[in-house]
Amino acid sequence: MDKKLVRKYAGRSCAAAVFIAAAAFSRQVFDGAAQGVDVCLKLIVPSLFPFFALSEIIIRCGLSERLGKLVQRPFSFFTGLPGVCSAAFVTGACAGYPVGARTALALLDSGRIDRSQCESLLAFCNNSGPAFIIGAVGAMLKDGGAAALLLFTHLLAALTVGVVLRPAQSVRREAAPPCGDKEEASFSQALAPSIASAGKIMLSVCCTVVFFSALISVAEAAGAVSAASSLISRAFPALSGCSRALTLGLFELSAGIKSLPEGASVQALVCASMLLGWGGLSVHAQVRNLAYGKKISLRRFTAGKALQSAISALYTLPALSLPPFFGISAALAVFAIFVCFSKGLKKSKKAYIIRSFDVR
């Protein structure tokens, strides 16, 4: 049977099942949506909207090119992408989900990068920011130092993904569209349209969060969350104390983080690093909505987030098990191994492992 036909009917069946479940648990849908609205007003909008607008201004004023010139050589060395792409990684690291993806797509819309470069960039530029990790996660763990360590391993894992999934053939600096041909707006000219564009994106993000919050409430009422948590506990006994958080975080990041056990235990921190790396299907849906109609593949993005989740845990565990200096040094040593391995793999006949993510 044709794969497209199978996907079509599977999607319809899934949508019908979700609708029936929502109708059967309408009260839970209301409560879950109300919780989602509360999260948006108290956390999502205050921490993201200013950065949405600022990232738009950075692109429209041409500051992304200036930033690219500052870190062009190291960024291109690690990722094989033009230096201008560093703006997406930096804004994503500063602002959080999904600002990095929005900046990457804005670079694509402005003609500064092509679709292939955008697909590679999306695999690692969309990350959680300090406001959420140190603010929200740190408050939950009651340990600011542990939250700062999570931020370090989270961003290092993202950069590692950029190294591992770099294009099979590194992009030459001159391959990117010339930046000088693009008209740069002044701050006053860029301000109003940037705020308007950020407002549209913010509305889309909040609607996605509210929808997934309602969906999680339905899944909990139907017993799906408990069943999935039990399955994770059996498969990974070491993570049994965080199985519910991992299940919820698979769908919505903030819900998973809130469900982690209090205190900065090794188990809680490793699970938090995995959830932050994955981002949740809510974030994935936000990126797909932002990329709608742009004719780009998000296969690398999905693979990158799954890989980042695993690598984040790989970095976090030794960083917590050793004294701070030695823990960070161990994480950096593993990163260096990834760099050497990836560069050697690109030159070998086994490079098809990486190139397989380029299939559209």
N, C-alpha and C positions, 0 to 999 in steps of 0.2 A: 504494500500500500504506500502511496505517496506520503513522504514525511510531512509536507506542508498540510495535507489533508488531515493527517493524524493530529498535528498541532492545532489545527483549526477546531476540530471536534473536541479535543482535550480542553482547549481554552473555553469553549462554550459550556462544556460539562462542569468545569470548575466554577465558572461564573454562576451557573444555575444553582450549584450546591451551596455556594456562599450566600446567594440571595435567599434561598430557603432557610438556611441556618440563621441569617439575620432576621428574617420574619418570625422565626420561632423564638428568638431571644431578643425581642425588640427593646426590652428594658435594659438589657446589658449593652446593647448598641448605643443607647442614649447615654448611659453612664460612662462608657468607654470614650465616646466622642466628647463628652464634657471634660473628662480628664485630659484628652488631647488638646482641647482649647486652652485649658489651664496651663499646660506645658508650653504651648506656643506663646501665650501672653507673658509668662513669667521667665521663660528661659530662651526659647527659640528666637523670638523677635528682638529682644534686647541684645542678644549676643551675636546675631547674624546680620540684621538689616543694615546697620551702619557700615559693615564691611562689604556687603553687597554693593552699596552705593560707591564706596571708596574704590573697590576693584574696577567698577565701571569707569570711574574718573581716571584711574591709572591707565587704563587701556585707551580711553579717548584722548587723553593728554599726551600720549606717547611715552609715558614713564616706563612702560614695560620694556621698551628698547634700551633705555638708559640702564635699567636694572640688568638686562641681558648682557650689556657690555661689561658690567662689573664682575659678573660670575660666569661669563660665557665659557671660558676655557675649562674650569673644573666641572661645570654642569654638563657641557658637551662631552667631556672625557668620560663621565660616569654613565650618562644616559644616551649618548649618540644623537641628541636632538639639538636644534639651534638654541643659542643663548637666550633668545627672546622668550622661550618656553619657561624659563626660570621664574617669570612673573606669576605663572599659574601655581607653581609649587610653593613659592613664598607666600602669596596671598592665601592659599589653601591652608598652609601651616599656621598662619597668623589668625585667620578668621574661622576656620572650621568648615564642616560640611554645609552645603555643597559649593562653597565659594571657589575652591580650586577648579572644580569642573566648570563652573560658570565662566571663570577667567579663561580657561582653555578654549571653550566654545566661542568666547568673545574674540580671542585671537584668530580663530578660524573664520568667524564672520567678517573680521576686519581684513582678511587676506594675508595676515602675517605668517600663518602656517597653513599647510595643506591638510587634507583629510587624514592621510596616513600618519602624519606627525601628531595630529590631534588625538587619534586613537591610541598611539603609544603614550602620549602625555596623560591621557585620562586614566591609564592603568595605575598611576602612582601619585598624581598631583592632588587628588581629592581626599583630604584628611581632616581629622578632628583637630580643633585648635586649643590654645591655652585657656581660653575662657571656659570651655566645657570641661577639659581634663583637670586643670588645676582648681577651677571654681566648683563645678558640680561634683566631679569624681573625688576631688580632694576633700570636699566637705562630707561626702558620704563615707569615705575611708577614715576621716579625721586624721589625716597625715599628709601635709603639704609636700613633704620631701618625697614620699612614695608617689604622689601624683606627678611631681616634676620628673621622676624617673620614668614613669609611664609615658610622659610626653616625649622624652628623649628616645626611648625604645620604639615608640610609635612612628616618629618621623624617620628614624634610622631604618626601620623596616620598610617604610614607604620608598626611601631612596634605594634600598636594596632591590625592591621590586622593579624600580626603574632601571637598575643595572641588569637584572636577570632577564627582563622582558624587553630590553633595548632592541631597536630594529636590527635585523640580520646584517644589514649594511648601514653603518653609521651615516647620518645625514651630514653632508658637507655644509659648511657655514654659508656658502653662497647659494645653496639650493633653496633656502627660504626666500619667499618673495621680498624684494627690497623694501625696507621700512621707509626709506626717504620719500617714496612715491605716495605715501599716505598722508593726508592732511591732518595735522595735529590741532586739536581744539584747545582753547585757553580754559582755565579753570572755570570762569564764569559761563562760558559756552557749554562746558561739559556737565555742569552741576545739575541743571533742571532735567535734561534727558536721562542722566544717570540715576537720579532719585526715582523718576517715573519707571524706568526699566527695573530697578531694584525692587520697587513696590510690587510689580507684576510677578516677579520671581518669588518674593516673600509670600505672596498669597498662595502661589502654587505649592511652595514648601509646606506651609501651614495646613493646607487642605490634605496633603499627603500624610502628614503626621496625625491629623484627626482621623483620617480613614483607617490607618493601620492601628491606631489606638482602639477604635471600635471593633476592628477585626480581631484583635487580641482578646478583647472581652468576650466575643462570641466563641472563640477557640477555648477559652478558659471555661465558659459555661457548658460547652459541649464535651469537656473532658479531654480535648486534644492536647492541651498543654501538659496535663498530668501524665498522659500516656507518653508523650515525647520526652518529658523529664525522666521518667522511669527508664526509657530506652537509653538515654545518655548515661544515666547512672550505671546501668549494667555494662554498657560498652566501655565507659571510662570511669572506673571506680574512684580514681584519684580526684575526679572533678564532681563527685556525687553531691557535695555540698553546694555546688553552684549550678546544678543541672537545670533548675527552673530559670535562673537568670540567663543561661545560655540559650534556652528555648525561646524566651521572650526577646532576647537580644538578636536572635536570628531575624526577627521581623522588625523590631523597633529598638534603636540603640538606647534611648533614655529609659525605656521600660526595663530593659535588661540590666542596665547599670543600677537602677533603683532597687532591683531585686537581689543584688549581691549581698552576702552577709556583711554586717558592719565590722569595721576593723581592718587594718592593713595586713591581713594574713597573706602568705605566699599564694595560697589557692585563689583567694579573691583577686589579688593583683594580676596573676597570670590569666584568669578568666576575663578580667577587665581589659587587659591588653588584647586578647582575642576579639572581644566585642568591639573595641575601638577600631581595630584593623578591618574587621568585616563591615562595620557601619550600619548593618541592618537592611532588610529589603525596602524599608521606607526610604533610606538614602539612595538605594539603587533605583527606586521608582522616580525619585526626584531628578536624578541624572538622566534617566530615560526620557522624562518629560522635557527637560532642558534641551536634549539632543533631538527631540522629535522634528522630523522634516529635514534634517541636515545630511541625511544619506551617509551616515557613518556607522560602522560596526562597533558594538559595545562588548564584544567577546573578550577583548584584552582587558577592559575595565573589570568585568566580573572575575576573570582569572586573577587579575592583579589584587583585588580585594581579598579573595580566598587565600592567595599566597601571602599577602601582608598579615592576615590574621595568624597564620601558622608561624611566620617569621617573628612576629611581635612576641609570641609566647616563647620562642626560641631565644630571643634576646633578653626577655624579662626574667626568666628563671635563673640564669647564672648571675645576672645583675643583682638579684635579690639574695642569692645564696652566698655571695662573696662580699667583702668590705667594699664600700662605694667606689674607691679608685680602681680596685681590681675587677669589680663587676662591670664597670663601664669599659675598662680596657679589654675585658673578655668579649664584650659585645662588639667593640670596634675591630677586634681580631677576627671575629666571625664575619663581619662585614668585609674585611679585606680578603678573606677566603672566597666569599661570594664574588667579589670583583675579579679576582684572578681566575676563578672557575668559569665565570660567564665569558670573559674575554677569550679564554682558551677554547670554550665550547663554540663560540662564534666562528673560530677559524677552523674547526674540525668538521668532519662529515656529519657529525651528530647535531649540527645546528638546526636540523629540521624540527627538533623538539621545541625550539623557541619559535621558528617560523610558522609552526602549526597554528599559532594564535593570530596570524595575519589573514587567515581564511575568512572571507566575508560571508 
